[in-house]
Amino acid sequence: MALANRKIGYDEVKPRDLHFDMTDVPKYWMNNDPWTTHWWNALLAAVPDGERWVMQCVRKNLVKVSDEKVRKAGIDFIKQEHFHAREHDIMNKAVMAHGVPVDKVEDAFKRTRTFLQRFLSEDMQLSTMAAGEHFTGTISAVFVDHPEIFKDFDPSLGAMIAWHMIEETEHKSVSFDVYQDAVGSYPKRIAGMVLMTGIFFAISEYQRLILVAKDGHLFNWRSALKGLKFQFTQPGFMRLLVKHYLPYYSPNFHPWDHDNRAQLRAWKDTFDATGDTMKAYKAFFDATGDTMKAYKAFIGEGPVSTLKSVA
């Protein structure tokens, strides 16, 4: 397998051991709205266990990879995902402190993973996780292409999610390329995506409804309409997601067919110079033009994380 775009992106993968203060995250941290916030809560609740599953799959299969660039990127990918899982564990605890039972969502995902690991071959588990990484890569692509979406996030949590999205973009091809080298089957790749698509919607829609119901907002029609507007019309997150999702089904697909490295530069250059994720967060918006100038005043000043060196 030697798709042309496989040659790019590997020098982008850089682990950053960051710690975020999420103690003051409000209950409705997205648009001050229950339905929208709980859609994100449901999706992000599964991140820690999902990251650990993909780390396990990639680690097992690195020995089958002959391309040294892919192997090195795979090692850095595992480090990045380890840090993501840790910070999302902390986020889940911050959300639970408001009485939102995201631990139940994570438990449901863990049961799904345990079931699938019992019946799926290692090849199919890797395929499913490569598909999962395509989902995180497409979600990240929407954020990178439309950073105005961040204006409705609580700033401290938004800074953490921005860091996560930047690094998901950096390593978006790694699990795919490991799969291609270790397995390479197109039918298995598509089967993994079909399976992951079902898991994605089970979490994002069904589990969101459970969270909304337990929070007493199931029949809050104003919030429901606001949440659906976010998903399908303005900004239409799911509509924007689809254009990045569908190319995966092409036999010639590669994650770097959509080369959005340049859009990461403002965040990365600022963080490299300052070690401050809030300044990097602001620089990311500045690079998009005038649309986010008002948001700078809202998010204020001050770092929200510290950097530790990674060996």
C-alpha positions as CSV (number, residue, x, y, z in Angstrom):
1,M,0.0,0.0,0.0
2,A,1.6,3.3,-1.1
3,L,-1.0,6.0,-1.4
4,A,0.6,9.3,-2.2
5,N,-0.7,11.1,0.9
6,R,0.7,8.5,3.2
7,K,4.0,10.4,2.9
8,I,2.9,13.4,4.9
9,G,1.9,14.0,8.5
10,Y,4.2,11.8,10.5
11,D,6.4,14.7,11.7
12,E,3.3,16.4,13.1
13,V,2.7,13.8,15.9
14,K,4.0,15.4,19.1
15,P,2.9,14.2,22.6
16,R,2.2,17.1,25.0
17,D,1.7,16.1,28.7
18,L,-0.8,18.8,29.6
19,H,-3.0,19.2,32.7
20,F,-6.2,21.2,32.6
21,D,-8.1,22.8,35.5
22,M,-11.7,21.8,35.1
23,T,-12.9,22.3,38.6
24,D,-15.1,25.3,37.7
25,V,-16.7,23.9,34.5
26,P,-20.4,24.7,34.6
27,K,-23.1,22.1,34.3
28,Y,-24.2,23.3,30.9
29,W,-20.8,24.1,29.4
30,M,-21.9,24.1,25.8
31,N,-24.1,27.1,24.8
32,N,-25.6,27.0,28.4
33,D,-28.0,24.4,27.0
34,P,-28.9,20.9,28.4
35,W,-29.6,19.1,25.1
36,T,-26.4,20.4,23.3
37,T,-24.2,19.9,26.4
38,H,-25.5,16.3,27.0
39,W,-24.9,15.4,23.3
40,W,-21.2,16.3,23.9
41,N,-21.2,14.7,27.4
42,A,-22.4,11.4,25.9
43,L,-19.8,11.4,23.2
44,L,-16.9,12.5,25.4
45,A,-17.8,10.2,28.2
46,A,-16.6,7.2,26.1
47,V,-13.3,8.8,25.2
48,P,-11.1,7.4,28.1
49,D,-12.0,3.8,27.4
50,G,-12.1,4.3,23.7
51,E,-8.6,5.8,23.8
52,R,-7.3,2.9,25.8
53,W,-8.8,0.4,23.4
54,V,-7.2,2.0,20.4
55,M,-3.8,2.2,22.2
56,Q,-4.1,-1.5,22.9
57,C,-4.9,-2.3,19.3
58,V,-2.1,-0.2,17.8
59,R,0.5,-1.4,20.3
60,K,-0.3,-5.1,19.4
61,N,0.1,-4.4,15.7
62,L,3.1,-2.2,15.6
63,V,5.3,-5.3,15.3
64,K,3.7,-6.0,11.9
65,V,4.6,-2.5,10.6
66,S,7.7,-2.3,8.4
67,D,7.6,1.4,7.7
68,E,9.8,3.0,10.4
69,K,8.0,6.4,10.1
70,V,4.7,4.7,10.9
71,R,6.2,2.8,13.8
72,K,7.6,6.0,15.4
73,A,4.4,7.9,14.8
74,G,2.6,4.9,16.4
75,I,4.6,5.2,19.5
76,D,4.0,9.0,19.8
77,F,0.3,8.4,19.0
78,I,0.1,6.0,22.0
79,K,1.6,8.7,24.2
80,Q,-0.8,11.3,23.0
81,E,-3.8,9.0,23.5
82,H,-2.7,8.2,27.0
83,F,-2.7,11.9,27.9
84,H,-6.1,12.4,26.3
85,A,-7.6,9.5,28.2
86,R,-6.3,10.9,31.5
87,E,-7.7,14.4,30.9
88,H,-11.0,13.1,29.8
89,D,-11.2,11.0,33.0
90,I,-10.9,14.3,34.9
91,M,-13.5,15.9,32.7
92,N,-15.9,13.1,33.4
93,K,-15.4,13.6,37.1
94,A,-16.1,17.3,36.7
95,V,-19.3,16.6,34.8
96,M,-20.4,14.0,37.4
97,A,-19.9,16.6,40.2
98,H,-23.0,18.3,38.7
99,G,-25.0,15.0,39.1
100,V,-24.7,14.1,35.4
101,P,-24.2,10.3,35.3
102,V,-21.7,10.1,32.5
103,D,-20.1,7.2,34.4
104,K,-23.1,5.1,33.2
105,V,-22.4,6.1,29.6
106,E,-18.8,5.0,30.0
107,D,-19.9,1.8,31.6
108,A,-22.1,1.1,28.7
109,F,-19.2,1.6,26.3
110,K,-17.0,-0.7,28.4
111,R,-19.6,-3.4,28.2
112,T,-19.8,-3.0,24.4
113,R,-16.0,-3.1,24.1
114,T,-15.8,-6.3,26.3
115,F,-18.5,-7.9,24.2
116,L,-16.7,-7.0,20.9
117,Q,-13.3,-8.1,22.1
118,R,-14.8,-11.5,22.9
119,F,-16.1,-12.1,19.4
120,L,-14.0,-9.9,17.1
121,S,-10.6,-11.0,15.7
122,E,-7.6,-8.8,16.3
123,D,-7.8,-7.7,12.7
124,M,-11.4,-6.5,13.1
125,Q,-10.7,-4.8,16.4
126,L,-7.9,-2.8,14.7
127,S,-10.3,-2.0,11.8
128,T,-13.0,-0.8,14.3
129,M,-10.5,1.4,16.1
130,A,-9.1,2.8,12.8
131,A,-12.7,3.7,12.0
132,G,-13.1,5.2,15.5
133,E,-10.0,7.4,14.9
134,H,-11.6,8.5,11.6
135,F,-14.6,9.7,13.6
136,T,-12.3,11.7,16.0
137,G,-10.4,13.0,13.0
138,T,-13.6,14.1,11.3
139,I,-14.9,15.8,14.4
140,S,-11.6,17.5,14.7
141,A,-11.7,18.6,11.0
142,V,-15.1,20.3,11.7
143,F,-13.6,22.2,14.6
144,V,-10.4,23.1,12.7
145,D,-12.5,24.2,9.6
146,H,-15.1,26.0,11.8
147,P,-13.5,27.3,15.0
148,E,-16.5,29.6,15.6
149,I,-18.1,26.5,17.1
150,F,-15.8,27.0,20.1
151,K,-17.5,30.3,21.0
152,D,-20.3,28.4,22.7
153,F,-17.9,26.3,24.9
154,D,-16.9,27.1,28.5
155,P,-13.4,28.6,28.0
156,S,-11.5,26.2,30.3
157,L,-13.1,23.1,28.8
158,G,-12.8,24.6,25.3
159,A,-9.1,24.9,25.7
160,M,-8.8,21.3,26.7
161,I,-10.9,20.1,23.8
162,A,-9.0,22.3,21.3
163,W,-5.7,20.7,22.4
164,H,-7.4,17.3,22.0
165,M,-8.7,18.2,18.5
166,I,-5.3,19.6,17.4
167,E,-3.5,16.3,18.4
168,E,-6.3,14.1,16.9
169,T,-5.6,16.0,13.6
170,E,-1.9,15.5,14.0
171,H,-2.2,11.7,14.3
172,K,-5.3,11.1,12.2
173,S,-3.5,8.8,9.8
174,V,-1.6,6.6,12.3
175,S,-4.1,3.9,13.2
176,F,-5.3,3.8,9.5
177,D,-1.7,3.2,8.3
178,V,-1.0,0.6,11.0
179,Y,-4.2,-1.1,9.9
180,Q,-3.2,-0.9,6.2
181,D,0.2,-2.5,6.9
182,A,-0.9,-5.0,9.5
183,V,-4.1,-6.1,7.7
184,G,-4.8,-4.2,4.5
185,S,-8.2,-5.7,3.8
186,Y,-10.7,-3.2,2.2
187,P,-13.8,-5.3,3.1
188,K,-12.7,-5.5,6.8
189,R,-11.9,-1.8,6.8
190,I,-15.5,-1.0,5.7
191,A,-17.0,-3.6,8.1
192,G,-15.1,-1.8,10.9
193,M,-16.5,1.5,9.9
194,V,-20.1,0.2,9.7
195,L,-19.7,-1.2,13.2
196,M,-18.2,2.0,14.6
197,T,-20.9,4.1,13.0
198,G,-23.5,2.1,14.9
199,I,-21.6,2.6,18.1
200,F,-21.2,6.3,17.4
201,F,-24.9,6.9,17.0
202,A,-25.8,4.6,20.0
203,I,-23.6,6.8,22.2
204,S,-24.4,10.3,20.7
205,E,-28.1,9.9,20.4
206,Y,-29.4,7.1,22.7
207,Q,-27.1,7.9,25.6
208,R,-27.7,11.7,25.1
209,L,-31.5,11.0,25.6
210,I,-30.8,9.1,28.8
211,L,-28.7,12.0,30.2
212,V,-31.3,14.5,29.2
213,A,-34.1,12.5,30.8
214,K,-32.1,11.9,34.0
215,D,-31.5,15.7,34.1
216,G,-35.2,16.4,33.8
217,H,-35.0,18.1,30.4
218,L,-36.4,15.4,28.1
219,F,-39.5,17.5,27.4
220,N,-37.7,20.9,27.4
221,W,-38.6,21.6,23.8
222,R,-36.7,24.9,23.6
223,S,-33.5,23.1,24.6
224,A,-34.3,20.2,22.3
225,L,-34.8,22.6,19.3
226,K,-31.5,24.4,20.2
227,G,-29.7,21.1,20.3
228,L,-31.1,19.9,17.0
229,K,-30.3,23.3,15.4
230,F,-26.7,22.9,16.5
231,Q,-26.5,19.4,15.0
232,F,-28.3,19.9,11.8
233,T,-28.7,23.6,10.7
234,Q,-26.6,26.2,12.5
235,P,-23.8,25.4,12.5
236,G,-25.1,22.0,11.5
237,F,-22.3,19.9,13.1
238,M,-23.5,16.6,11.7
239,R,-24.0,18.0,8.2
240,L,-20.4,19.3,8.3
241,L,-19.2,15.9,9.7
242,V,-20.7,13.9,6.8
243,K,-18.5,15.4,4.1
244,H,-15.4,14.2,6.0
245,Y,-17.0,10.9,7.0
246,L,-18.0,9.6,3.6
247,P,-14.6,9.5,1.8
248,Y,-13.6,6.7,4.2
249,Y,-15.6,4.3,2.0
250,S,-13.4,4.9,-1.0
251,P,-10.8,2.1,-1.7
252,N,-8.2,4.8,-2.3
253,F,-9.0,6.9,0.8
254,H,-6.2,8.2,3.0
255,P,-6.8,10.5,6.0
256,W,-4.4,13.1,4.7
257,D,-6.4,13.5,1.5
258,H,-7.8,16.4,3.5
259,D,-4.6,18.2,4.4
260,N,-5.4,20.7,7.1
261,R,-1.9,20.9,8.7
262,A,-1.6,24.7,8.0
263,Q,-4.7,25.4,10.1
264,L,-3.0,24.0,13.1
265,R,0.0,26.2,12.9
266,A,-1.2,29.2,14.9
267,W,-2.1,27.0,17.9
268,K,1.1,24.9,17.7
269,D,3.5,27.8,17.1
270,T,2.0,29.8,20.0
271,F,2.0,26.9,22.3
272,D,5.6,26.0,21.4
273,A,6.7,29.6,22.2
274,T,4.7,30.0,25.4
275,G,3.7,26.6,26.9
276,D,0.3,28.3,27.5
277,T,-2.8,26.6,26.1
278,M,-5.1,29.6,26.6
279,K,-2.7,31.8,24.5
280,A,-2.6,29.0,21.9
281,Y,-6.4,28.9,22.0
282,K,-6.7,32.6,21.3
283,A,-4.0,32.5,18.6
284,F,-6.1,29.7,16.9
285,F,-9.0,32.1,16.7
286,D,-7.0,35.1,15.7
287,A,-5.8,33.1,12.7
288,T,-9.3,32.7,11.5
289,G,-9.9,36.4,10.9
290,D,-12.3,38.8,12.5
291,T,-15.1,36.4,13.3
292,M,-13.7,35.5,16.7
293,K,-12.4,38.9,18.0
294,A,-15.3,39.3,20.4
295,Y,-14.7,35.9,21.8
296,K,-11.2,36.9,23.0
297,A,-12.7,39.3,25.4
298,F,-15.0,36.6,26.7
299,I,-12.3,34.0,27.4
300,G,-10.1,36.4,29.3
301,E,-6.4,36.0,30.2
302,G,-4.4,33.3,32.1
303,P,-3.0,29.9,31.5
304,V,-5.1,26.8,32.1
305,S,-2.4,24.2,31.8
306,T,1.2,23.3,32.4
307,L,3.6,21.4,30.2
308,K,5.7,18.5,31.2
309,S,8.4,17.2,29.0
310,V,7.9,13.8,27.3
311,A,10.9,11.5,26.9
